[in-house]
Amino acid sequence: MLPALSVLLWPFSLSLQSTVFSTSHNYPVQEKPLIGLPQDVTAPVLRTLSVFSEYSAAATCINNFNATAGAKVTCDPGKCPIIEFSDTEIIGSFQGINPGNTTGFIAIDRTHQRIILSFRGSEYSGNFKTDGNYTQIAVPEICPDCLMHGGFLSAWNSASSFIMPTLDCAVKVFPHFTVAFTGHSLGGALSTVGATYLRKANRTIDLFTFGSPQIGNYSVAEVITNTTMGLNYRSFGNFQTCQKKWQYSQSSPEYWITSNNTVKPTPADVEVIEGIDNKTGNLGQTGCDITAHNWYIGNMTGCSRDGASKGSGKGWCDL
């Protein structure tokens, strides 16, 4: 059983003077298809989705959310082949933050020039209580008519005080790296709430979610959709419709994965669907397939490995 609260945030081992930055970025440009007309993704976009699918899966691993300073992001063998071959370093981890038993990690990915915050999905009772708190809370700081899911909002508010010092420090040390939030299921919802708040504070956050529940009403979906402060990649699997809720809306665009469960998708298997609450994709499906919910670009169930990863023991920022 996870403790009620366990947070590891540690100091930087690098200085601005010792860090060499690259100004070349090869990130895909987000597609803007016609509303209602699905289009296939490009190979670079699918690769980017694959990277963040792995980071979302990695949030289930105790090696990552209970890591030592300087540890590399790891998964069970074969689960995260892209990030296993990338130059990564975990700079902060957190687990059991209540309410919500919020768990995850912050990492630097030098290969992809990213600072990544990854939240774990639902595994314990505290997570499921957060999922089930559907009461909508007014968030006028986001927009006058915005209403957010009470459970997700409360969980982000509690976790953010532990997350933000490390995230802020990483941005200072790696100013040329882009910041991305990611997560599967509940983790995707927390990523979306967090990204929405930071974007409102004029911070650019790219968002990659897999099977995320809706986090708010139509006005919230409009804010997320219309942002100019980062890219939105909201992915859903074929037949995965378990998390639709009335009075909640899905933002745009949707990256709808149409390949069968356990099958790695090709670019032709991922359709880009534009438009809030567009029923061309996930919203137009019926039934509930939990197996589909646990498979997107790859297996989202993550790790079963015990024990914490061993890092360098060197710190990051002196917080």
Buried (B, 14 or more C-beta within 10 A) or exposed (E): EBEEBBBBBBBBBBEEEEEEEEEEEEBBEBBEBEEEEBBBBBEEBBBBBBBBBBBBBBBBBBBBBBBBBBBBBBBBEEBBEBBBEBEBBBBBBBBBBBBBBBBBBBBBBBEBBBBBBBBBBBBBEBBBBBBEBBEBBEBEEBBEBBBBBBBBBBBBBBBBEBBEBBBEBBBEBBEEBBBBBBBBBBBBBBBBBBBBBBBBEEBBBBBBBBBBBBBBBBBBBBBBBEBEBBBBBBBBBBBBBBBBEEEBBBBBBBBBBBBEBEEEBEEEBBBBBBBBBBEBBBBEBEEEBEEBBBBBBBBBBBBEBEEBBEBEEBBBBEE
